[in-house]
Amino acid sequence: ARAGRRGRAVSLVCETDVSLVHAAEEMSGRKMDKCNDVTDDDAVRLLGSVSKAARLTKMKLMDIGFDDLVKRQKERKARDRRERVKAERAANRLMKQMAKKKQEAA
């Protein structure tokens, strides 16, 4: 997942992730090859630092109220969606009324 940049991206997956890998391959149109440069032992050694970084990131996000921001954004999107649907229905009713009046006038 280098997004067009040079270099190598390595994803650590387990047996339960196979369907996700296949879906990613299908979506990207590229087959992912097994990387033999990274052994299971290498991955296990890296896991501690990755877990620590993930935990610290989660704590920082909690400190800045990220969950609340996400919740408000979701509420705003839902409200906007409801308003858009309501406006579309009103526009459709108006168009039907105008077509009906035009037909009656003809």
Sequence and secondary structure as in RCSB ss.txt:
>XXXX:A:sequence
ARAGRRGRAVSLVCETDVSLVHAAEEMSGRKMDKCNDVTDDDAVRLLGSVSKAARLTKMKLMDIGFDDLVKRQKE
RKARDRRERVKAERAANRLMKQMAKKKQEAA
>XXXX:A:secstr
  TT SS       GGGHHHHHHHHHHHT      TTS HHHHHHHHHHHHHHHHHHHHHHHHTTHHHHHHHHHH
HHHHHHHHHHHHHHHHHHHHHHHHHHHHHH 
